[in-house]
């Protein structure tokens, strides 16, 4: 993924059940816990918080794991 994602962008990513689609909630640039999972995001190594369209679940993903579906 070469373009930076922004809030509201529609993206897809792979899961063990197949591809999932959702929307970017925000860019993470600081370490934090999301649902008891530690995310080591930083300014130089950001992650994106995305919300699944199917389940409504939120998770953090590295930029390379996300595909912008515009």
N, C-alpha and C positions, 0 to 999 in steps of 0.2 A: 504494500500500500504506500504510494508515494505522496498523495495529497493528505493534508491534515484534516481530520474529521472534526465536525462541530455538532453541537447539540441539535437533535432532531434528524440528523442524517440517518437514512435507512441503511443497515448493514446486514451481512450474513456471515456466519461462521460455522465451522464443523464441530459436531458433538459426536458422542458415541452412538447416538440414535440417527445421525445424518445431519443435513444442513438445517440451521435455524436462522430465522430472520428476526430483526428487532430494530430498536432505535438507540442512538447514542444519547445518554443522559448528560454526561460531562466528561471532561478530560481530567485524569488524576495525575497530579504532579508531586504528591507527598505520600509517604508511607501511611497506610491506614488498614483498619480491619473492616471487612465486608462479610457479614453473616459468619463470623468466627473464622474467616479466612484472611490471613495477613497478605496485603498487597504491597510490594516493595517499589511503588512508583516513585519517580523523581522527575525533576525538570529535564534531565538528560535522557531518561528512560521512562517516558510516560506510559500509562495504560488508559483504557477507556472504560467507563462504566456504561454498560448496555442493558436494556430491558427487553426481554424476549416477548415478541408479539403473541406467541402461543400460550405461554405460562405466566407471563408477568414477572418472572424471576429476574433478578438483577445479578450481574456478574462483571468482573473486571477482565479485560482482554488486552493483550499486547497489540499494537497497531498492525503487525504483520499477520495476525490471526483473523483480522476483519477485512471484508470486502465491501466497499461502498457500492450499493446497488442503484443509487440515484434514481 
